[in-house]
Amino acid sequence: MENAALIGNTLVLLGIFIIFAGFLILVFGAFFEKNSSFESEAAWKKPFENNSEIRGGGVIMLGPIPLIFGSDGESAKSAIILALLLTGLAFFFFR
């Protein structure tokens, strides 16, 4: 019984350490990205130079209720089909 409690405590401490290490990695990554000076600005502008049209859409499921959004009709139609499929799966698995 003591061995199981020791393993449980070790796993809790390991989990806390991993979360703390991940937070430190995020902070240091943001700091070094801000201070680095490479041509990131040019890389962001390049896809928009040819005036290409960007389209997209999606579905946010709030329980079995879908919220559908899209930038044009075709994207919204695809999102509606996805929403119907996800709603059907939600009713199938949770009823």
C-alpha positions as CSV (number, residue, x, y, z in Angstrom):
1,M,0.0,0.0,0.0
2,E,2.9,2.4,0.8
3,N,4.4,1.7,-2.6
4,A,1.2,2.7,-4.4
5,A,1.0,6.0,-2.5
6,L,4.6,6.8,-3.3
7,I,4.0,6.1,-7.0
8,G,0.9,8.4,-6.9
9,N,2.8,11.2,-5.2
10,T,5.7,10.9,-7.7
11,L,3.2,11.1,-10.6
12,V,1.6,14.2,-9.2
13,L,4.9,15.9,-8.8
14,L,6.0,14.8,-12.2
15,G,2.8,16.3,-13.7
16,I,3.3,19.6,-11.9
17,F,6.9,19.7,-13.1
18,I,5.8,19.1,-16.7
19,I,3.2,21.9,-16.6
20,F,5.8,24.3,-15.0
21,A,8.4,23.3,-17.7
22,G,5.8,23.9,-20.5
23,F,5.0,27.3,-19.1
24,L,8.7,28.2,-19.0
25,I,9.2,27.0,-22.6
26,L,6.3,29.3,-23.7
27,V,7.7,32.3,-21.9
28,F,11.2,31.8,-23.2
29,G,9.9,31.1,-26.7
30,A,7.9,34.3,-26.8
31,F,10.9,36.3,-25.4
32,F,13.3,34.9,-28.0
33,E,10.8,35.3,-30.9
34,K,10.3,38.9,-30.0
35,N,14.0,39.6,-29.9
36,S,14.9,37.7,-33.1
37,S,15.3,39.7,-36.2
38,F,14.8,37.7,-39.3
39,E,12.6,38.4,-42.3
40,S,9.4,37.3,-40.7
41,E,7.5,40.4,-41.8
42,A,8.3,39.7,-45.5
43,A,7.2,36.1,-45.0
44,W,3.8,37.2,-43.7
45,K,3.2,39.7,-46.6
46,K,4.1,37.3,-49.4
47,P,0.9,35.3,-49.5
48,F,-1.2,38.5,-49.8
49,E,0.7,40.1,-52.6
50,N,-1.2,38.4,-55.4
51,N,-4.6,39.4,-54.0
52,S,-5.7,35.8,-53.7
53,E,-9.1,35.2,-52.2
54,I,-9.1,33.3,-48.8
55,R,-12.2,31.3,-48.0
56,G,-13.1,29.4,-44.9
57,G,-15.8,28.2,-42.6
58,G,-16.4,26.1,-39.6
59,V,-18.6,24.6,-36.9
60,I,-18.6,25.1,-33.2
61,M,-20.6,22.5,-31.3
62,L,-22.2,23.6,-28.1
63,G,-23.4,20.2,-27.0
64,P,-25.7,18.9,-29.8
65,I,-26.3,22.5,-31.1
66,P,-24.1,23.6,-34.0
67,L,-23.0,27.2,-34.6
68,I,-22.1,27.5,-38.2
69,F,-19.9,30.2,-39.8
70,G,-18.4,30.8,-43.2
71,S,-16.9,33.5,-45.4
72,D,-18.9,32.5,-48.5
73,G,-21.8,30.3,-49.5
74,E,-19.7,27.3,-50.5
75,S,-17.8,27.2,-47.2
76,A,-21.1,27.6,-45.2
77,K,-22.7,24.7,-47.1
78,S,-19.7,22.5,-46.3
79,A,-20.0,23.6,-42.6
80,I,-23.7,22.8,-42.6
81,I,-23.0,19.2,-43.8
82,L,-20.3,18.8,-41.2
83,A,-22.7,20.2,-38.5
84,L,-25.5,17.7,-39.5
85,L,-23.0,14.9,-39.3
86,L,-21.6,16.0,-35.9
87,T,-25.1,16.5,-34.5
88,G,-26.2,13.0,-35.7
89,L,-23.1,11.5,-34.1
90,A,-23.7,13.4,-30.8
91,F,-27.3,12.1,-30.7
92,F,-26.2,8.6,-31.6
93,F,-23.5,8.3,-28.9
94,F,-25.2,10.2,-26.1
95,R,-28.8,8.8,-26.3
